[in-house]
Structure formats: structure tokens, C-alpha cells
Amino acid sequence: MKILVKVAILRCGHDGKVENVPSQEWVRVKGSPILVDSDPQGRDISMCPHIGINIKPCNKTLPVTKGYSTFITIGGKAVCLDTVEGFTDGTPPGAVKYNVRRPGQTLVGAAS
């Protein structure tokens, strides 16, 4: 598993783009800050094509359901791994997930 950095690509189930905003800046891989616990949640999702009558596109990420390291931390917060996954606020509720398409780097990994 690879560690996620700011330039990682996360997408909703409809291929909308998740905006990454790191909460820490001091630990980086190839100049890009590593994402840590709670960085992927509450983030804007742009360009979700799931639009229609009584259909709400994915606009925000909800809390991460899996994908944090159980071993590696930065400032007391677990780092995000390329297995990060959670739900979006799109319709139907509790059905649309976001996940990692590309971790943003290929140098640093973790077992869990």
C-alpha cells in the first residue's frame, strides 16, 4: 500500500474529483504533503456528472470508513493509505463511495 499525498487522485463513484487539502505541511514525499487522519473527509467534490430530477450529485466527502495506517502517524494522526474509502453526500444516501485512483507517489509504502 502506498501513502497518499496532496497530489493523489480521489474520485467519487461517478468520477467526480475530490479536492485534497492536507492538514500538515512538514512531512512530504517528492515535495507533496502527506495526507493524514480526517484530511479526506468534508472535502469538495467537483464535476460529479450524477445530475437529474431528484438526484443530488456528490458535493462533499463524508468520514473515511477505511484506509488509515494502524502503525504510521504524523503529529499523532494516522497517515492515509491508497485504500482510503468513504461515502459521499450524493444520492442515494449511503450508496455512493469515494476512493483512491492514484496515490500521488510511488516511493513510500506501508504494510498497514
C-alpha positions as CSV (number, residue, x, y, z in Angstrom):
1,M,0.0,0.0,0.0
2,K,1.2,3.5,-0.8
3,I,0.9,6.6,1.4
4,L,-1.4,9.3,0.0
5,V,0.0,12.8,-0.8
6,K,-1.7,16.1,-1.7
7,V,-1.5,15.3,-5.5
8,A,-3.3,12.0,-5.0
9,I,-6.4,11.4,-7.2
10,L,-9.5,10.5,-5.3
11,R,-12.8,10.3,-7.1
12,C,-16.5,9.7,-6.3
13,G,-18.2,6.6,-7.7
14,H,-19.4,8.8,-10.6
15,D,-15.9,10.1,-11.3
16,G,-16.2,13.5,-9.7
17,K,-12.9,14.9,-8.4
18,V,-12.2,15.2,-4.7
19,E,-10.2,18.2,-3.6
20,N,-7.3,17.2,-1.3
21,V,-6.4,19.7,1.5
22,P,-3.6,18.5,3.8
23,S,-3.7,19.5,7.4
24,Q,0.0,19.1,7.8
25,E,2.8,20.5,5.7
26,W,6.1,19.4,7.3
27,V,6.3,15.8,6.1
28,R,6.3,15.4,2.3
29,V,7.1,12.9,-0.4
30,K,8.6,14.5,-3.6
31,G,7.5,17.9,-2.3
32,S,3.9,17.0,-1.8
33,P,2.5,16.9,1.8
34,I,1.3,13.5,3.1
35,L,-2.4,13.3,3.9
36,V,-3.3,12.3,7.5
37,D,-6.4,11.3,9.5
38,S,-9.5,13.3,8.6
39,D,-7.9,15.1,5.6
40,P,-10.1,13.3,3.1
41,Q,-13.4,14.0,4.9
42,G,-15.5,17.1,4.3
43,R,-13.8,17.8,1.1
44,D,-15.4,19.4,-2.0
45,I,-16.2,17.1,-5.0
46,S,-16.3,18.8,-8.4
47,M,-17.5,17.7,-11.7
48,C,-19.8,14.9,-10.5
49,P,-21.9,14.1,-13.5
50,H,-24.7,12.4,-11.5
51,I,-27.3,15.1,-12.0
52,G,-31.0,15.0,-12.6
53,I,-34.5,15.5,-11.2
54,N,-34.5,14.4,-7.5
55,I,-30.8,13.4,-7.9
56,K,-28.2,15.1,-5.8
57,P,-24.7,15.0,-7.2
58,C,-21.7,14.2,-5.0
59,N,-20.6,17.6,-3.5
60,K,-18.8,16.5,-0.3
61,T,-16.9,13.6,1.2
62,L,-18.2,12.0,4.4
63,P,-15.9,10.4,7.0
64,V,-13.4,7.8,5.9
65,T,-14.6,4.2,6.6
66,K,-11.2,2.5,5.9
67,G,-7.7,3.3,4.8
68,Y,-5.8,4.8,7.7
69,S,-2.5,3.3,8.8
70,T,-2.7,1.5,12.1
71,F,1.1,1.9,12.6
72,I,2.4,5.2,11.0
73,T,1.4,8.6,12.3
74,I,2.4,12.2,11.8
75,G,1.8,14.5,14.7
76,G,-0.4,11.8,16.3
77,K,-2.6,11.4,13.3
78,A,-2.6,8.2,11.2
79,V,-1.4,8.6,7.6
80,C,-3.8,7.9,4.7
81,L,-3.1,4.8,2.6
82,D,-4.2,4.1,-1.0
83,T,-7.0,2.0,0.4
84,V,-8.9,5.1,1.7
85,E,-12.6,4.9,1.1
86,G,-15.7,6.5,2.4
87,F,-19.2,7.7,1.3
88,T,-20.2,10.9,-0.4
89,D,-23.3,13.1,0.2
90,G,-24.7,12.2,-3.2
91,T,-27.9,10.2,-3.8
92,P,-28.9,7.7,-3.0
93,P,-27.6,8.3,0.6
94,G,-25.1,5.8,1.9
95,A,-24.6,4.2,-1.5
96,V,-22.0,6.3,-3.4
97,K,-18.4,5.9,-2.3
98,Y,-15.2,7.8,-3.0
99,N,-11.9,6.1,-3.2
100,V,-8.3,6.4,-4.4
101,R,-7.5,6.2,-8.1
102,R,-3.8,7.2,-7.8
103,P,-1.8,7.8,-4.5
104,G,0.2,10.6,-6.0
105,Q,3.6,9.0,-5.4
106,T,5.2,5.6,-5.8
107,L,8.1,5.8,-3.4
108,V,6.7,5.4,0.1
109,G,4.5,2.5,1.2
110,A,3.3,0.9,4.4
111,A,2.0,-2.6,5.3
112,S,-1.0,-1.2,7.2
